[in-house]
Amino acid sequence: MGAWGAKLYENDDALDVKDRFDELRKGKTVEEITKELIDEYSCVMDDVYCAPAFWFALADTQWNLGRLLPEVKEQALAWLDKGGDLAVWQEENPTLAVTREKVLRELHQKLNSPQPPEKKISHHRLYKCEWKIGDVFAYQFNSQYAKENNFYQKYIYFVKVQEVSWYPGHIVPVVYFYKKVDDVLSDITSLSNIDFIPQFYKPIAYENNPRMKKQYLLTLLNTSSRVIPKNQLTFLGNIGNVKRVDNEDSNSYNANWKRFETYMIDNLKAWL
């Protein structure tokens, strides 16, 4: 499980559980979604790290919707009464364990309190990316993580290469990021001879596997235009059809805007 913090939804599995309840807008019931999730995560149900995070996210999401199932509440409280995954955090990251303990204590109180009335579920509106192939943007970092890693207010650049359908029908952009970081915003002409930066895998992966194709494509996931950090984006222009990287891995890595800066800063530090 990919985790970047000790809060309830600061890991990939918890976010996946939360996002899956968006399927209520497509007509699925809470019971159907819950059964599917339990089946999908059955292989980690005995794992002291993954199982608690799964049940905590599932119970919290359902409680927030006013639709907490008794069996889900029972499982979450059982893990909480056993201390959840706190022992793992205390061993691996004592500093964040303090935060995790507070999160679990608050969740225990929450699940034992009356849940709110059932939330009305509105019809699902699918997002369609309005960017054109060849559109180039600059992105300016502004997170606390950027401050801690000396990227604050610096610029990076990307170009839309294609678009793909992402469940349950959102049309999202697939991009290349240029291997360039600036303190001051550059114009589009400065990017003409700049290479693209690989995604996800670190250099050591290719050193250990010389025949492995490099992955350059990054899919920017979102379900609404409201999610896009427009104040941090600057449109630089359109370069038309983008010349694809020779012999690249045709797969793309998925990045969520919610944790984009953490992912991208770590990737840049590995490759620059």
Residue, then its C-alpha position, 0 to 999 in steps of 0.5 A: m500500500g502506498a502511504w504518504g501520511a498517517k491520516l485516514y486517507e493518506n494512502d492509496d487503498a483508503l482513497d480507492v475505497k472512498d472513490r469507489f462509492d462514487e459508483l452510487r451515482k451510477g445506480k449501485t447500492v452500498e451493499e453491492i459496492t461493499k461486497e465488491l470491495i471486500d472481494e477485491y481486498s480479500c487477500v489482505m484481510d489478515d494483514v495488520y497494515c492493510a486490513p485496518a486501513f481498509w476497514f477504517a476507510l470503508a466505515d468512515t466513508q459509509w458513516n459520512l454518507g449516512r449509510l454505515l452497514p452494521e457489519v462494516k462498523e463491527q469490523a472497523l471497531a474490532w480493529l480499533d479495539k485491537g489498536g488498529d495498525l498503530a503498532v506498525w506505525q510506532e515501529e516504522n515511524p514513531t513521529l507519525a504514530v502520534t498523528r495516527e493514534k489521534v486519528l484512530r481515537e477520533l474515528h472510534q468516537k465517530l463510529n460510536s456516534p449517531q451517523p448523519p441522515e442518508k445523503k442524497i446521491s445526485h446523478h453522475r456527471l462525467y468529466k471530459c478534458e478540454w485541453k487539446i493534443g499539443d497543449v503545453f502548460a506550466y505548473q507552479f509548486n506551492s505545497q508544504y512538501a515543496k517548501e520542505n524540498n526546495f521546490y516551492q514556487k518553482y515551475i515545471y512543464f508538461v504537454k498533452v499527448q493523448e487522452v484516455s477513458w477512466y472509470p466510469g467514463h471520465i476522459v482524462p489527459v495523458v501527458y509528458f513532463y519536460k525534464k526542466v525546473d525553473d525559478v522563473l516562468s519560461d516561454i514555450t520556445s525554451l522547451s523545444n529541445i528539452d527531453f521528457i522525464p521518465q515516470f514512476y520507476k527510478p533510474i535504478a530500475y532501468e540499471n538493473n533491467p537494461r532491456m526494460k522500456k522507459q515509461y514516460l506517460l503520466t495520466l492526470l486523474n480527476t473527476s471534475s474540472r474543479v479538481i484541477p489546480k487552475n491557479q497553479l497552471t499557466f497555458l503556454g500554447n500549442i505545439g501540435n502533434v507531439k513526437r513520441v519517445d522512441n521505444e517507450d513503454s506505452n503504459s502510463y502511470n496514474a497520478n491524482w491531483k490531490r497528491f500530485e506535488t508529492y509524487m512529482i517532486d519525488n520523481l524529479k529528485a530521482w531523475l534530475 
